[in-house]
Amino acid sequence: MKIIIGGAVEPGSTRVNKTGGWRNFKPLYHQDKCIKCGLCSLLCPDCSIEETEEKYVVFDFDFCKGCGICANECPSDAIEMVLEEK
C-alpha cells in the first residue's frame, strides 16, 4: 500500500498489519515465578498475551509492541523487559 501525504488511507486492521516490529524491548516470561493471576493478559493493550489451559501465559510477538505494562503490573515479577535483539 502506498501512502500519499495528505491523502486518505484505506482502513485496515492490526490483525492483518503485524505491529510487533515496532518493539525496542520485549517481555521475558519466567514461568516459575508466575502465580497465574492473569493480570498481564487482562491489561495488555494489544491483546498479545493469551493464557494456556494451565493458566500460564504465551506472548504473541507478532503484535506485542513492548510497552511493558505486563511487566510493570505483574505482582510476582514473572515478566521482565529485555532489549530486543534484531
RAQUI-V156009 format. One line per field, one symbol per residue. psi: psi as a letter, one per 20 degrees, with the letter a starting at -180 (. if undefined). burial: I if it has 24 or more other C-alpha atoms within 12 Angstrom, else O. A space follows every 50 residues. Layout:
psi=???
burial=???
//
This chain:
psi=pppppirqqqqaqihgnpjiiiqhqqpopnhhipjkhjhghhioijkjpq qrhjjrqppnihipikhjgghhioijkipqpqppo.
burial=OOOOOOOOOOOOOOOOOOOIOOOOOIIIIOOOOIOIOIIIIOOIOIIIII OOOOOIIIIIIOIIIIIIIIIOOIOOIIIIIOOOOO
//
